[in-house]
Amino acid sequence: MPILKDILLSIQPVSVTGDTSIEVGSLCIDSRKVVPGSVFIAVKGTTVDGHGFIETAIDKGAAAIVCETMPPVKKDDVVYVQVKDSSLATGLLASAFCGEPSRQMKVIGVTGTNGKTTTTTLLFNLFKSLGYKCGLISTVQNHIDDTVEIATHTTPDAISIQLLLARMAEAGCSHVFMEVSSHAIHQQRIAGLRFAGGVFTNITHDHLDYHATFDEYIRVKKLFFDNLPADAFALTNADDKRGMVMLQNTKAEKTTYSLKMPATFKGKVLENNLTGLIMMIDNVEAHFRMIGTFNAYNLLAVYGVAVQLGEDKMNVLSTLSNLHGAPGRFETFMSPNDKVLGIVDYAHTPDALINVLATIKQLRTGGQQVITVIGCGGDRDKMKRPIMAEVACEHSDKAILTADNPRSEDPEVILNEMESGLSIAHKRKVLRITDRKEAIKTACALAQPEDIILVAGKGHETYQEIKGVKYPFDDREVLVESFKILNK
């Protein structure tokens, strides 16, 4: 087991009281997980301050306490380490405790409002196909090479990340691809990680319930690139109006990708239809199984990362052409008899919804109507609720407003807020069906042959959270079952 004084070399304590030559059995930021020999780190969270649980941790056998404010009474047999910033210290200590696993692999972080999951999943599958052992940390799943684990957060807490990376290093992984959320950057969950590269996909209004302002949201995203080391690369979407802002203060090698303007990695969409994309990338024509301009950006970003990691361009394009995207991201289903196309997508921001509906508009070949089933999550950014409803109505022939994950909120209140921004003309397009299963069934019943149904907002999720309870619910399963019932 590591010795406390050794892992303390990774931080600069304000003061240390006690014998630091003790062995460290584990690191904990949750006092409920403390066991004899643990080091408890008191972190000031958004809702709970860990300093209030120091005594609980000691009672459970914590050998050392790391904190910003020293308790008034200290126990002789406990080591106390005072730091300026417990959140920062957590990541640095966790990295040292685990043997600095991010330095043993090439870790690539992907940040942005939309496209993180698809980009990291494509990178993981690409490099697996190229013969590497890889790790994936994403919203949907975490992979340690062939071992799959269900993810609970877009980016886990700092200790969990380092433990996960340590297992990846032990399994022989050479590359790790991870989503980096704005929450994780702000809460310093990625402190102690050494990134070989960072990718910026795009930025739109989201998480304002947490960041308060859009400018703050942008500032936090930019911090990820500001902190990249000089021997890393920083790859940004030059077509996003904030893309170049991300590179302003980075020490990393600055590279760009674009469909519209000159860039390090240049792409052009030649064809976009239900069979996939045909693109010109760096003057090479390639066919991909994925659909939509937003996926053209994801594919271009993946290509750029792979080339910067030293892979052969033609080999990358050839392998990418056979890959699918992430589960619940523009995932398509066809009804057996009347050929109604069902699409399930995670789009839960106005911009993501616009992108998906714009793609559907491009795919329409005749007079098919588009029916969109959409809700908004509870306990999240309320500002986007009327905008989401407006977008659905603007770009669909019919819109069915329904529950998403209401969490602690009343779903009827959420639907009222969604409807509040609708014009009279748009209200004529709207049905309101709170029960999500009934909403999807109704969309299928309303659809005529070859119509298109979009079920948006939950994507890969296999649950619906209501009043703190997660009930089994999968948009994909409900959609397929509804198709079967109607085609009997």
N, C-alpha and C positions, 0 to 999 in steps of 0.2 A: 504493500500500500504506500502511496505517496506520503512524504513527510510535510507537515504544515509549513515549516520555514522555507522549504523548496518551492512550494506553489505560491507562497507570498512574494517571491521574487518577481512575479508577473505584474504586481501592482505596487503602488507607492502609498503605504498606509500612513495615516496621520499619526497614529500611536498604536503601540502593541503592549498588552499587559498579559504576562503569563509565559509558560514554557512552550515554545513553538516547535520543539523537537518531537512532538507527538505525531502518531500516524493518523491519516485522514481516511475514514471508511467511506464517507459519501459527502456530497454537497447537497444542501436542501434550501429552497426558498419557501417551502410549504412546511410549516411546523408539524403537520400531521404525518409527514414522511420521515421525520427525524427518528433515528435509532441510536443506541450508544455508539459513540465514536464519530458521529456526524458533525459537519461544520454547518451551522445555520446562518444563512445570510439574510439579514433583515432589509427587505426592499420596500420602498414606498411606492405602492401601486396606485392605479387610478381610483380604486375603491377601497382598498385595504392597505394599511401600513403594517409591514412585518415587524416593526419595532414593538408593536403591542403583543407579540407572541414570543418574545425572547425568553421570558420565564417559562412558558410552556415548553419551548424547545429544550431548555436546560433540564426541566423536570423529566423529559423523555430521554435524557442522556447525551445531549449535545456536548461535545468536547471543546468546541470553540464557537464564538459568536463574531460575525462580521457585521458592523453596523455603522451608520452615519452619526448617530447620537448615542454616546455611552450611557448605559443604565446607571442610576444613582448608586445602586448597591451592586458590587461585584462579588462573585463567589471565587474562593481561592483556587479551586480545582478546575476552573474554566478559563480558557484563553479568550481575551477580548481584543479584537482588531478594529480600530476605527478608520473609516475611509471617507473620502469626500463624496463619492457617488457609488452607492451599493449596486445599482443596476449595471454600471460599467464594470465594477469589480466582479460581479457574478460571471460575466462572460469570460473575462481574463482568467479568473481562478478556475473556471470549468475547463477552459482550454488547457491550462497547465496541468490540472488534475488528470485529464484524459490523454496527456502526452502530445498536445498540439496536433491533433489529427488532420486539421485543414492544411497543414504544411506538408503532409505526406501524400496529398492528392491534389488534383486540379479542380478547385471549387469554382463554379460559375453561378453567379446570382442574377436572377431576372426580376426586374421590378417594373411597375407601371400599373395603370388601372385595369386594363384589359389585356388578355393574351398571355399572361404569366404561365398559366397551367398548360395551355397548348404548347407554348414554346419550350418549357422545361420537359414536358412529356416527349415531344418530338426529339429533343436533344438526347434524352435518355435512350429512346428506342433506336435512334440513329447510331449512337456510339456502341450500343449493345450489338447492333447489326454489323458494325465495323469490327467486332471482335474484342471489345473492351469489357472489363468488369466495371459496372457503374452503380452509382447511388442516385436516388431521386427523392427530393423533399418537396412535396406539392400539396395543394389544397385537397386533392382527391386521395392520393396514396403516397406512402413512403416505400421506396424499394431499396433493399440491400442486395444488389445484383438480382438473383432470381427470387428472393424472399420478399413478399408483399405484406405491408402493414397498413391498416386504415389510418388516415390522417385525422387529427382532431382540430388542428389549427393550420392556417396557411403557412405560418412560420412558427415552429414550436418555441418554448422558452429556452433561454440561453443554455441551461444545464442539459436539457433534453437534446438540443441540437448537438452539443459536443459529445454526449454519450452515443448518439446515433452515428455521428461521423466517426467515432472511435470504432464502432462495430463495422462500419463500411471499410475503414482502413484495415481492420483485422481480417475482413473477408477478401482483401486483395483488390479493392476498387481503386481504379486509377483516376476516375473522373466522377464528380458529383455535380448535379444540376439542381438548383433549389430556387423556389419562389421566395422573394424577399418583399414582405408586405410593408406598408408605411407604418403600421403599428409596431412591427418588429424593429424597424429602424429607430423610431422615436423612443421605444422602450429599451433600446440597446441590447436586444436579444441576439444580435449578430456580432456584438463585441467579442473580440478574441478570435474571430474567423479571419483567415487570410484568403482573399479571393484572387483567383488567377484572371478573372474577368467579370465584367458587369454588363448587363443589357438593359436598355430602356425601351419599352414598347410604346407607350403613349400615356397621356394623363388627361382625365376628364373629372367632372365633379363627382366625388364619392367620398365616403367616410367623413363628411363634414360634421356629423354628430360627434366625432372624436377630435378632429383637427380644428374645428370651429370656422376656419376660413380657407379658401382655395389657395391663397398665397402661402399659408402655413403648410398645407398639404404638399405644395410644390417644393417648399424649402426642405421638408423632411425627406422627400424622394431624392433631392439633390445631394443630401448628406451622404448617401450611399456611395455616390461617385466621388465626392470630395475626399472620402477616406480610402479609396482604392490605392494600393501601392504603385510605385513607379513602374514596376515590371509587369503589371497587369494591363489588360486592355479595357477600354470603356467604349461600348458599341451603342450608338443611339439612333433612333428613328428620326432622320432629318426632315421627314414630312410632317411630323408633329410640331406645332408652333412653339412648344416648350422643349423640343428635343435637344437643341444646341445649348440651351440654358444648363442642362445637366452636365455638360462638359466644361463649363467655364473655369472651374477651380480644381479639376482633377489632375493628379500627377500621372495618371495612367495614360497609355497610348490612346489617342482619340481616333475613333473610326465611326463611320456612318453607313446606314443603309437607307435606300429610298426607291420608290416607284415613280417619282415625279421630277427629281432633280439630280444633278451630279452627286455621286457618293462613292465611298470606298467599295460598297457592294450594291450594284445597280440592278434593278429588276423591272420588268414590264409585263403586264398581263396581256396575253394575246387572245385567249379564250377563257370564258368563265361560264360553265354550265353544270347541269346535274351530274355529268360524268367526271367533273373535276376541273382543274386549272391547267392551262398551258401557258407557261411563262418563259420569257427570255431572261436569263440570269447571267450576268457577265458575258454576254454575247453567245450563250449556249441555250438552245431551246429544250425545255424539259416539261414533261407531263406529270401532274400530281393528282392524287386521289381526293384531295381536300378541295372544298368549295369556298368561294367568296374572296373579295379583296382583302378583308381583314386577315384571312389565312395566308394570302400572298405575302403580307407583311411578316407574319409569323415564320413562314418558310424561309423568307429572305434573311431574317434575323438568325435562324438556326444555321443556315448556310454560312453566314458571316462568322459565327462563333466557331464552326467546325474548321473553316479555312484558317482562322487565327490560331487555332490549336494545332495547326500543322497538317491537316488532312488534305488529301488530293481532291481538287475541285470536281473532277468528273466522277470520282468514286462517291463523293458526297451527294451529288445530284442524282446519280443512278440509284443510290440506296434510299434517298428521301422520296423518290417517285413511287416507292412501294409502301410507304408508311401511312397510317391513319392518324387522326388527331386524338385528343383526350376524350374520355367518356363524357357525355352530356354537353359537348361543345359542337353545335350544329350537327347533332346526331340524327340521321334520317330513318324513317320507317314508312313502309308503303302498305296501305290497306289491301287485302287479298283480291277483292273483286272490282271495286270502282276506282282503284288507283288514286286514292286520296294520299297526298304526301304529308306525312307528319314530321315535324322537326322539333327536337327538344334541345334547348340551349340555355346555358347558365346566365344569359344576359340579364343583369340586375341593376344596370345603370342606364340612364337615358342614352348615352353615346353607344354603349354596347347594343342596346335594343335598336337604335337607328341603323347601326352597321348590319345587324342580322336582317332587318326588314328591307334594307336597301339591296342586300344580296338576293333576298327572295324576289324582289321586284325585277332584278336583272335576270333571274331564272325563269320568270313567267314567260310562257310562249304563246299564250292566248288570252281568253277571257276568264281564267281561273280567279276565284275570289280568295283572298287571304283572311283567315280567321285567327286572331291572336288571343291567347289565354295568358293573362298577366296579373301579378299581384305585387305587393311590396312587403318586405320584411318588417316585423315589429322591432322596437327598440333600436332602430337605425335611423339614418338621415331622413328626416321628414320632408325636407325641402324638395326632394326629388319625386315625391309621390304624385303630385298633380302633373309633373312633367312626364313621368312614365306613362300615365294614362293618356296624355295628350299625344305623345309619340305613337302609342299603339293605335289610337284612332286616326291620326294623320296618315299613317302608312298601311292601314288595314281596311278591309271592307267591313269587317265586324270585329268588335273587341269584347271579350268577356273578362270582366274584372272579378278576381277571386282572391282567396287567401293564399299567402305564400308561407312563410314561417312567422305567424303573428307573435310568437314568444309570449311576453307578459301582457301585450296589448290586446284590446278588443278588436277582432278583425273587422267589425262593422265600422269602427272609428277610422281604421286605416282606409277602408273603401270610400268612406265619406270624404277623406282628405284627397284621395286619388280623383274622385269625381269633381272636386271643388274647382278645378281649373278647366273643366271642359266647356266648350261652346255649345250652344243649343244644337247646332248641326252635328257636332260630334256625339252629343248625348243620344242622338237617334241611332247611332251605330252600336251603342253599348248595351250589353246585358250584364246584370250583376248577380253572380251566383257564388255565395260565400264558400260553399263546400267545393274544394278543389277537384275532387273526383267527379262530382256532378258537372262541374264546369268543363272538364275535359270531355266527358261523355256527351255533353250538349254540343260542343264544338264539332265532334265527330258526326252527331246526328244532323247538324245543320249543313255539313259539307256535301257538296255535289261532286260527281265524278271529276277527278283531276284537280280539285281544289287543294289549297295548301293550308295546313294548320300549324301554327307556331305555338308551342307551349314553352313559355320563357320564365326565367328567374331562378329555377332550382337545379336544372341540369343533372349533374351526377348524383345529387343528394338522394339518399334512400330513406329519408325520414321527413316528418313535418313536426315542427316544435310548437306546441300549444300549451300555454300556462306552465312552462318549465318542464313539460314531458315530451319526449321524442317518440312519436308514433311511426310505425313503418309506413313509408309512402315513397313511391318511385314514379315520377312522371312518365318514364319510358314504359314501365309495366302497365300503368293505367291506360296509356294511349294504345298500346298493342291489344290489351284486353277489350277496350272499347271498339277497336276495329273489328275484332273477332265477333263480338256480340251483334254488331250492325250487319255483318256479312253472313250471318247464319241463314 
